Amino acid sequence: MPIHIRALIGSLLALLLNSAAFANDSSFGDANGSITLKYQPHISMDKESLFISEAEVRVDYVFTNTSSQDLIVPIAFPMPPMFFGSADHSSIDNFTLKVNGKTQPTEHRLVVQLADKTDITTELKQLGWGIDEVAYFAEYGEIPKGKPALPKEWLDEEQQIAFTLSDYFVWEQTFPAGQSVSISHSYTPSLSTGIPDTANSIIDTYTELACLDESAKQGIRKRNLIVRQDGEDVEYGVEWSHLSYILVTANNWQGSIKDFKLTLKKSQPTDLISLCFDGELKKTDPLTFEFQQKQFTPKQDLSILFIRKPNIE
């Protein structure tokens, strides 16, 4: 007899919704409680192969149910929070999922949380606010026409939004007793980017976020484009994009990741990549860096900065 696990296990994440969400066969969208982490003791992550570029994120997993009973588990792939304001923010697109090689449909869910993880998804929806309205407010500091004001406790001291919006892709998965299940997903990642910026500005913003060492800082300055125009130096700066990937939640599975591989790929050989990562990446070709380790336990999420010299004709 299969056991229904009352948890959302994510792209390296085990998530638990409040009990009201599972009072009947209602969809995940009916959930109104805060999302919290939950350890999943009966399923091990035997393999994870993670590929990241600016154009694609692709992940292949092998999970094994180590218990003596089938487990039916609602799964959620969580995406990093969206950011709005001065930098452009692309949305996640082309999400595809396969289980044991077969396409698996998913349900898309938007989750809105305050800094203390209070879930305000339903409340925001009831106000008639969505992603477009939040982006408009963040960019212009004005309430969208025809919409009510946001509660003051949802704003910070500067009257900017004090909550995050995140995408989740969810479905229900059966893990047969004592057997392995292969799960693969890919998507066009959400990037924070914008017009070319000066090397000094990028260094100030991303030294901590992308763990810029002196070599990376020198590389950014080297790619900083300055053009002589009408007798004056015009600084075009560097082209840039920033990508975040949730990794530490792999710790919610049984034990470590038994076999982990990370592949990073640049768009051009002259591009620069800097990231926060607790492992040594090896360059395998002009575009590709790889890391592989047995019994890997991630200690931090990935924060990746891509830099290139502008192509000004």
C-alpha positions as CSV (number, residue, x, y, z in Angstrom):
1,M,0.0,0.0,0.0
2,P,1.6,3.3,-1.0
3,I,2.2,6.0,1.5
4,H,1.2,9.6,0.7
5,I,3.9,11.9,2.0
6,R,2.4,15.3,3.0
7,A,5.3,17.3,1.7
8,L,6.5,19.2,-1.3
9,I,9.9,18.0,-2.3
10,G,11.6,20.5,-4.6
11,S,14.5,20.9,-7.0
12,L,16.7,19.9,-4.2
13,L,14.0,21.1,-1.8
14,A,11.6,19.4,0.6
15,L,8.7,21.8,1.3
16,L,5.8,21.5,3.7
17,L,2.5,23.3,3.3
18,N,0.0,23.7,6.2
19,S,-2.3,20.8,6.9
20,A,-5.3,22.7,5.5
21,A,-3.8,22.4,2.0
22,F,-4.2,18.6,2.1
23,A,-7.6,18.4,3.8
24,N,-8.9,17.2,0.4
25,D,-7.7,16.6,-3.1
26,S,-7.5,20.4,-3.8
27,S,-4.6,21.7,-5.9
28,F,-1.5,23.3,-4.6
29,G,-2.8,26.7,-5.6
30,D,-5.4,26.3,-2.8
31,A,-2.7,26.3,-0.2
32,N,-2.7,29.3,2.0
33,G,0.0,28.5,4.6
34,S,3.6,29.5,4.8
35,I,6.1,27.2,3.1
36,T,8.8,25.8,5.3
37,L,11.6,23.2,4.9
38,K,11.1,19.6,5.7
39,Y,13.6,16.8,5.8
40,Q,12.8,13.7,3.6
41,P,14.4,10.7,5.3
42,H,13.4,7.9,2.9
43,I,14.5,9.2,-0.5
44,S,18.2,9.5,-1.3
45,M,19.6,11.7,-4.1
46,D,22.0,9.3,-5.9
47,K,23.0,11.6,-8.7
48,E,22.7,15.2,-9.8
49,S,24.1,16.6,-13.0
50,L,23.6,20.4,-13.1
51,F,24.3,22.4,-16.3
52,I,24.1,26.2,-16.2
53,S,24.5,28.8,-18.9
54,E,22.8,32.2,-19.5
55,A,20.5,30.5,-22.1
56,E,19.6,27.2,-20.3
57,V,19.5,25.4,-16.9
58,R,19.4,21.7,-17.2
59,V,19.3,19.2,-14.3
60,D,19.3,15.4,-14.3
61,Y,18.6,13.6,-11.0
62,V,18.4,10.0,-9.9
63,F,16.4,9.4,-6.7
64,T,16.0,6.2,-4.8
65,N,13.2,5.2,-2.3
66,T,15.1,3.3,0.4
67,S,12.0,2.3,2.3
68,S,9.9,-0.9,1.9
69,Q,6.7,1.0,0.8
70,D,5.8,3.1,-2.2
71,L,5.9,6.8,-1.5
72,I,3.6,9.3,-3.2
73,V,5.2,12.7,-2.9
74,P,4.0,16.1,-4.2
75,I,7.1,17.7,-5.9
76,A,7.9,21.4,-6.2
77,F,10.7,22.9,-8.2
78,P,11.3,26.3,-6.6
79,M,12.9,29.2,-8.5
80,P,14.9,32.1,-6.9
81,P,12.9,35.2,-6.0
82,M,12.2,37.7,-8.7
83,F,13.8,41.1,-8.4
84,F,12.4,44.4,-9.7
85,G,13.8,47.9,-10.1
86,S,16.8,49.3,-12.0
87,A,17.9,46.0,-13.6
88,D,15.8,44.1,-16.1
89,H,14.5,40.8,-14.8
90,S,13.7,38.1,-17.3
91,S,11.1,35.4,-16.5
92,I,11.7,31.7,-16.4
93,D,10.5,30.2,-19.7
94,N,10.4,26.9,-21.6
95,F,10.1,24.8,-18.4
96,T,10.1,21.1,-19.3
97,L,10.1,18.0,-17.1
98,K,10.7,14.3,-17.7
99,V,10.3,11.4,-15.3
100,N,12.0,8.2,-16.4
101,G,12.3,9.7,-19.9
102,K,8.6,10.6,-20.3
103,T,7.2,14.2,-20.3
104,Q,5.5,15.0,-17.0
105,P,3.0,17.9,-16.9
106,T,3.3,20.4,-14.0
107,E,1.2,23.1,-12.4
108,H,2.7,26.6,-12.1
109,R,2.3,28.4,-8.8
110,L,3.4,31.9,-7.8
111,V,4.4,32.2,-4.1
112,V,4.6,35.6,-2.4
113,Q,6.3,35.9,1.0
114,L,7.3,38.5,3.5
115,A,10.8,38.6,4.9
116,D,9.6,36.4,7.9
117,K,8.3,33.8,5.4
118,T,4.6,34.8,6.0
119,D,2.7,33.7,2.8
120,I,0.7,36.6,1.4
121,T,0.0,35.0,-2.0
122,T,-3.8,35.0,-1.6
123,E,-3.9,38.5,0.0
124,L,-1.9,40.0,-2.9
125,K,-4.2,38.3,-5.5
126,Q,-7.3,39.5,-3.7
127,L,-6.0,43.1,-4.0
128,G,-5.8,42.6,-7.8
129,W,-2.0,42.8,-7.8
130,G,0.2,40.5,-10.0
131,I,3.7,40.5,-11.3
132,D,3.1,43.4,-13.7
133,E,1.7,45.6,-10.9
134,V,4.5,44.8,-8.5
135,A,7.1,45.5,-11.2
136,Y,5.4,48.9,-12.1
137,F,5.3,49.9,-8.4
138,A,9.0,48.9,-7.9
139,E,10.1,50.8,-11.0
140,Y,8.1,54.0,-10.6
141,G,7.1,54.1,-6.9
142,E,3.5,54.7,-7.9
143,I,0.4,52.6,-7.3
144,P,-0.9,51.1,-10.6
145,K,-4.1,52.8,-11.9
146,G,-7.2,51.3,-10.5
147,K,-5.4,49.2,-7.8
148,P,-5.6,49.7,-4.0
149,A,-2.6,50.6,-2.0
150,L,-0.5,47.8,-0.5
151,P,-0.6,47.4,3.3
152,K,2.1,49.4,5.0
153,E,3.5,46.3,6.7
154,W,4.4,45.0,3.2
155,L,6.6,48.0,2.5
156,D,10.1,48.9,3.9
157,E,11.2,52.3,5.3
158,E,11.7,53.6,1.9
159,Q,8.2,52.6,0.8
160,Q,9.5,49.9,-1.5
161,I,8.2,46.3,-1.6
162,A,9.3,44.2,1.4
163,F,8.2,40.8,-0.1
164,T,9.4,38.4,-2.7
165,L,7.7,36.6,-5.6
166,S,8.9,33.2,-6.6
167,D,7.8,30.6,-9.2
168,Y,7.1,27.0,-8.3
169,F,6.4,24.1,-10.6
170,V,4.5,21.3,-8.9
171,W,3.3,17.7,-9.6
172,E,2.7,14.5,-7.7
173,Q,5.3,11.7,-8.0
174,T,5.3,8.0,-7.0
175,F,8.6,6.6,-5.8
176,P,8.3,2.7,-5.9
177,A,9.7,0.9,-2.9
178,G,13.4,0.1,-3.2
179,Q,13.6,1.5,-6.8
180,S,15.2,4.5,-8.4
181,V,13.4,7.3,-10.4
182,S,15.1,9.5,-12.9
183,I,13.9,13.1,-13.0
184,S,15.1,15.7,-15.5
185,H,14.1,19.3,-16.0
186,S,15.3,22.2,-18.1
187,Y,14.3,25.9,-18.6
188,T,15.4,29.2,-19.8
189,P,16.7,30.9,-16.6
190,S,15.6,34.1,-15.1
191,L,18.4,36.6,-15.3
192,S,19.0,40.0,-13.6
193,T,20.6,42.2,-16.3
194,G,20.6,45.6,-17.7
195,I,22.4,48.1,-20.0
196,P,26.2,47.9,-19.8
197,D,27.6,49.2,-16.5
198,T,31.0,50.5,-15.5
199,A,33.5,48.1,-14.1
200,N,33.6,49.9,-10.8
201,S,29.8,49.8,-10.4
202,I,29.8,46.1,-11.1
203,I,32.6,45.4,-8.7
204,D,30.9,47.4,-6.0
205,T,27.6,45.5,-6.5
206,Y,28.8,42.0,-7.0
207,T,32.0,41.6,-4.9
208,E,30.1,39.9,-2.2
209,L,27.2,38.5,-4.2
210,A,29.4,36.8,-6.8
211,C,32.5,36.3,-4.6
212,L,34.8,38.5,-6.8
213,D,38.4,37.9,-6.0
214,E,41.2,40.2,-7.3
215,S,41.7,38.1,-10.5
216,A,38.0,38.5,-11.3
217,K,38.1,42.2,-10.6
218,Q,41.0,42.7,-12.9
219,G,39.2,40.7,-15.5
220,I,36.2,43.0,-15.3
221,R,38.3,46.1,-15.5
222,K,40.1,44.6,-18.6
223,R,36.7,44.2,-20.3
224,N,35.6,47.7,-19.4
225,L,35.1,49.5,-22.7
226,I,36.2,53.1,-23.0
227,V,35.9,54.7,-26.4
228,R,37.4,58.1,-27.5
229,Q,34.6,60.2,-29.0
230,D,34.8,63.9,-30.0
231,G,38.0,64.3,-28.0
232,E,36.6,62.7,-24.9
233,D,36.7,59.3,-23.3
234,V,33.3,57.7,-23.2
235,E,33.0,54.7,-20.8
236,Y,30.6,52.1,-22.1
237,G,31.5,49.6,-19.3
238,V,30.8,45.9,-19.5
239,E,27.8,43.8,-20.4
240,W,26.6,41.7,-17.5
241,S,24.0,39.3,-16.2
242,H,23.5,37.6,-12.9
243,L,21.9,34.2,-12.2
244,S,20.9,32.6,-8.9
245,Y,20.3,28.9,-8.4
246,I,18.9,27.2,-5.2
247,L,21.3,24.5,-4.2
248,V,21.6,24.1,-0.5
249,T,18.2,22.5,-0.1
250,A,19.8,19.3,-1.4
251,N,20.6,18.8,2.3
252,N,16.9,17.9,2.9
253,W,17.4,14.5,1.3
254,Q,18.7,11.4,2.9
255,G,22.4,11.8,3.2
256,S,24.7,13.7,0.8
257,I,24.3,13.8,-3.0
258,K,26.1,10.5,-3.9
259,D,27.4,11.8,-7.2
260,F,27.3,15.5,-8.1
261,K,28.4,17.2,-11.2
262,L,28.3,21.0,-12.0
263,T,28.9,22.3,-15.5
264,L,29.1,26.0,-16.3
265,K,29.2,27.2,-19.9
266,K,30.1,30.7,-21.2
267,S,28.6,32.2,-24.4
268,Q,32.0,33.3,-25.7
269,P,35.6,32.2,-24.9
270,T,36.4,35.8,-23.9
271,D,33.5,36.0,-21.3
272,L,34.3,36.0,-17.6
273,I,32.4,34.0,-15.0
274,S,32.6,34.5,-11.2
275,L,30.5,32.7,-8.6
276,C,30.2,31.8,-5.0
277,F,30.8,28.0,-4.8
278,D,32.4,25.7,-2.3
279,G,34.3,23.6,-4.8
280,E,37.1,23.9,-7.4
281,L,36.0,24.3,-11.0
282,K,38.2,22.9,-13.8
283,K,38.3,24.4,-17.3
284,T,37.6,21.6,-19.8
285,D,37.4,23.7,-23.0
286,P,37.4,27.4,-23.9
287,L,33.7,27.7,-22.9
288,T,33.2,25.1,-20.2
289,F,34.0,24.7,-16.5
290,E,33.2,21.5,-14.5
291,F,33.2,20.2,-10.9
292,Q,32.4,16.7,-9.8
293,Q,32.4,15.1,-6.4
294,K,31.1,12.0,-4.6
295,Q,29.2,12.4,-1.4
296,F,28.7,16.2,-2.0
297,T,26.9,18.4,0.5
298,P,26.3,21.9,-0.8
299,K,26.9,24.7,1.7
300,Q,25.6,27.7,-0.3
301,D,23.3,28.6,-3.2
302,L,24.9,29.5,-6.5
303,S,25.3,33.2,-7.4
304,I,26.8,33.5,-10.8
305,L,28.0,36.6,-12.6
306,F,28.6,36.6,-16.4
307,I,30.7,39.5,-17.8
308,R,31.7,40.3,-21.4
309,K,33.1,43.3,-23.3
310,P,30.4,45.3,-25.2
311,N,30.5,45.0,-29.0
312,I,30.3,48.6,-30.1
313,E,30.5,49.3,-33.8
